């Protein structure tokens, strides 16, 4: 990173060095040029002797090239954004800076250059460098609590910051505490005669007060289904961490399955993204079962008719937005839970069951729902069952 003084001399701008910036932009241009070489119209060769299968294979190859073109353009976009990204830092007021440095020094922590910087969500974070005396360590969360008291602000350690302060100087980011808190709970049952579940889930806490919960149901059951759903979640996590927008990441994963061309490997993907500052969420479903929003004794179904991954070269999954309130619960389920209620007008039945639950702990709610689903299926587990419950509360 390089530093530039701004016009008012009270701010500094941190950005990628000019050499790195030029390299990134050159790479981006190369990827865009490569993308254009793949982005061609489909013109099958005209030959009377060619059979339908040959034309279909040629079209599939063209579809794969189109998907690759889209992903290359997305990579170029991320590189360009990184090259042009800049952080504007404002120095902390002298009095607050002295109090903060002194308070940490009394605990054996040396702090340097505390500054403010504005985040894209409109919140103001603090960045500073901290280290301890040689051979000593301190918990970064304890330092964050101390800084909160000194500055009279509710601050928390960012997910990308180190958890420990050591003798080597490290940079730490303290973000404003989010307006909402989330707790999750999961409960699962494995299909009869199988050793492992074909369902998998992941909970990702990201910067800027965002949390992503994902559930994937592999095709079939057992080891093969488990590998399929694990692959989906692993790829999604990598794409999101690399900076891909969620829709673009879904298409990248979809392409990975479509390109293989296996007709019996089409996992589902169910995503719930929560903004802990706004108290809102958005759902994306690629073949996933309905999600249920429980507010007191009222239950709303969130569903989107879409096919699983890998059936078409591209997927266009429109997000469904919902505003959340204190005490709301989101219940995500796999197809095995839905199938357990199949003979009882399952959508209405599941909603009634969820509405009647009075437990408050997400883990307890998930366990109770699983027991009810097992009773509805006569105690048999004909397909893997996974239930995820997300509770959201105002941060008091």
N, C-alpha and C positions, 0 to 999 in steps of 0.2 A: 504494500500500500504506500501511496505517496500523499503528502500533505500540502495544501495550498491555503494561504491566508485569504479570507474573503474581504470584501470592500470595507465592511464596518469594523474590521480588526478585532471583533469580539467572537468570531467564529472561525473554525478550521474545517476544511473539507478533506475527508479521507477517500481516496479512490485508487483504483488499480493504476500501477505505474504506466507511463506512456508506452514503454516497450511492450509490456504485457497486453495493454489495451490494443495496440496495433496488431499483435499476434492473434488475439482473440477475434478481432474483426476480420482479419485475413482468413482465419479458419472458418468463420461464419460464411464469408463469401464463397469459400471452396465448397462447403456443404450445400449452400443454395444452388451453386452451379451443378453439383452432382445431382441434387434433387430434380433440377430441370431436365437432366438427361434421362431420368426415369419417368418423368411426367409426360407421356406421349399418348395420343389417342389410339384406341384399339382398332386395328385394321387386319383382320385375319387373312392369311394368304389364300388367294383364290385358286383352288385346285379341285377339279371334279372328283379326283380319286381320294381326296381326304375324307375320312369318316367323322362322324359327330364327336367321338371321343377325343380325337386329335384337336379339334377346334375348341372343345371344352378345356383341355389341358393348356392350350395356348392362351385362352381367356383367363384361366386361373393364374398363369405366370404373369400376365399383364396386371391382374388385380394385386398380386404380390408387389410388383414394381410400383404401383400407385401408392400402396401402403408405405413402402420404403421411402418414397418421395416425401410423403407427409411427415414422416418421422425425422428425416434429414432436415426439413424446414423447421421443425420444432427444436431440434438441437441448435440450429443456426440462430433461432430466436433467443434461446437461453444464453448462448455465448454473447450475443449482441447486448442483451440486457445486463449481463455481468460486466462487460467491458465498459458500459456507460454508467454503471451504478456508482453512486457517490453518497457518502454519509456526511452530513453537516453536523459538527459538534460545537456546542456552546460551553465555555468554561463555567464551572460552578461558582457561585458567589463566594468571595474571599472568606467571609465569616463562617459560612456553612462548610467550606472546604477545610478550614483549620479545625473546626469541631470534629468533623468526620475523621480526619487524619489523626488527631490526638486520641479520640476514643478507640480507634483500631490499634494505635501504638500501645495503649495501655494493656491490650490483650496480646501483644507480641506480633502484631500484623502491621507491616509497612504498606501504606497505600500511596499511590502516585497518580496525579493528573485526573482526578474525577471530573467528568464532563457530562453534559446532557446531550441527548440526540433524539430527534423526533422520528417516530416510527410511522410506517405507512397507514396504520390504523388510527392515527391521530393521537396516540398516547406518547408520553415522554419517558424515555428510559434513561438509565445512568450507566456509563461505562467507566471503568477504572482498572488500574493494574494493582495487584496485591501480591505480597510474598511474606514469608515468615523468616525468622532467624534460621541459620543453617541447621539442618537436622530436625527441625520441628515441623509440625503440620497442624492445620486448623480446618474445621468444617466450614465450607463456604456458606452454607445455609445459616450458620450462627452469625457469621459476619453480615449477611444480608439482613437478618433480624435486627442487629445492632444499628446498621445504617438506617433502617426504617425508623427506629426510635429517634436517632439523632436528627434526621431530616423531617420527622413527623409525616411520613408517607408510608403507605402500604406497598412494600416492594417484595418481589420474589426473584429468586435466581432463575435466569433463562435456562431453557432445556439444553442449550448448546454450551453453557459455561461449565468449567471443571467443577467437580464436587468438593475438591480438596485444595486448600491453599498450601503451597509448599515453598521451599527456599528459592526455587526458580520463579522469576516474575511471570505472571500469567494475567491475561485480560479477562475481566468478568463483566457480564451485562446483567443489570437488575431492572426488571420490568415492573410496571404497576400491576398489582394483584388484579386478577380478573373479577368482573362483577358477579360471575356465577361459578359454582363448583360442581364437579361431576364425579359420581361414583359408578362403577360398573360391576356387574356380577354375571357369571356364566354358569350354565349347567348343561351336561351332555349325557347322552345314552348312545352306546355303540350298537349297531345292528347285530342281531343274533347271529352266532357262528362266525363273527369277525373279531379280530384282535384289536384293530385300531379303527378310529372314526374317519370317514371320508370328508367330514366337515372340519374346517379350521377357521380361526378368527384371529384378529390382531387389533391392538389398541395403540395408536400413535399419538403422542403429545408433541405438537410442533410449536414453533415460535409464534409470538403475537397472539397468544391465547386461543389457539385452535387445537381441537382434538378430533381425530379421525378413527372411527370404529368400522372395521371391515369383517364381513362374514362370507366365506366361500364354501359352496357345496360341490364337492367333486362328483364326477359322473360315476354312478354305481356305488360301490362300497369297498371297504378294505384298503389294502396297501396302495393299489393303483389310484383309487379315488383320492386317498390322502395325499399322494404325491402331486396330483393335479391341483388340488386346492392349495397346498403349500406353495407350489410354483406360482400360482396367481398372487398370493399375498406377498411372497418374497419379491416378485417383480414390481408389484405396486409400491411397496415400501421403498425400493431402490429408486423408482421413477419419481416419487414424491420428494424424497430426500435430495434428488438431483435438481429439483426445481421445476419439474413438469407440472403444468396445470392438471387438475384431476381428470378432466375429460380427455386430454391428450394422453395421459398415463393409461387410462382404460383402453384407448385405441392401440397403444403400443402392446399391451398385454394381449389384446384380442388378436393382433397380427401374429404374435408368437404362436398362438394356437391354430390360427387359420393357415399359416404357412406350413405347419406340419401335415395338415390335411387328413387327420385321423377322424373318421366319422363317429367314433364312440368316445371322444374325449372333449366334452364341452362343459366345463365347470361354470357355476353361477358366480356372480359377484354382487354383493350388497354393501353399499357404503353409506355411512352416516357421518357428516362433517358438522361439528358444533363450534360456533363462535362464542367463546366464554365471555367476551366483552359485550357483545350485542344480545346474548341470550337467544340465539337463533340457530337453525340447523338447515342443512340441505341433504336430500337423499338422492342417490343414484342407484339404479337397479339394472343389472344385466342378467335377466333370468331369475332374480332373487324373489323369494316369497314376500308377502305383504309385511310391512312393519306397522306396529300399533302404537299410537300416541295416547297415553292414559293421563287424563287431567281430572283429578278427583274420581268420580264414578262415571265420567264420560270417556268413551274410547273412540278414537278416529283411526280408520285404516288408511295407510299410505301405500299405494300399489302403483305399478307401472308395467303394462304389458310389454315385455321385451324378451327376446331369445337369449340363451346363454352365450358364452364366449366362443369364438372360433367358427361360427356358422357362416357369417358374412365377412368380407375383408375389412369393412368399416362398421362401427356402431355409432349411432347418434343418440346418446342418452341425455335427455333433458333433465336437469336437476329440479327437484320439487322442494320449494322453500316453505319452512314453517317457523313461526315465532313461538318461542318457548316461554313458559312461566315458572315461577318458583313452585317446586313440588311436582313437576311433570316427570313422567317416565316414558322412555322409548323402549319398546320390546321388539327385538329382531329375532326371527326364527328361521330355521332351515325347513326344507320341504318335508322332512320326516315328521315334524310337529304338525304341519298342516294335514298331512295324510292321516295322522292319528284321529282326526276329527272328521274325516271325509264323509262318513255316513250320517252326520248330524248337522247338515248345513254349517260346515266348519267355520266359515267367516263369521257368521252370527254367533255361533257357539264360543269361539275363541274370544270374541269381543265381550261376551257376557261373563266369561270366566275371569278375564283381566279386570273388568269393571268391579267384580266382587272381591278382589284381593285387597286386603287392608294392611299388609306388611309394608314397611317403609325401607328396609334394607334391600338393595338390588339383588344381592346374592340369595336372600331368602325368597324373594319373588320368583327368581329364576328356578330355584329348587321346587317351589310349590307348583309352578306352571308345568314343570316336567312331570311331577307326580300325577297331576290331573291328566296330562296327555297320555301317560302310560295307562291310567285307568280307562281312558276313552278307547284305547286300542286293545283292551282286554289283557293288559299286562305283557303284550308282545311288542317287540321292537323290530318292525318290518323294514325300517330304514333308519339311518343315523339321525338322531335328534340333537339339535343344539339351540339353546335359548340364551340370548344376551339381553340383559336389562340395564339401561342407562338412566340414572336418576340425576336430575339437575335442580340445584337450589341456589338462591341468592346468597352471595358471600357477605355475611354480616360482619 
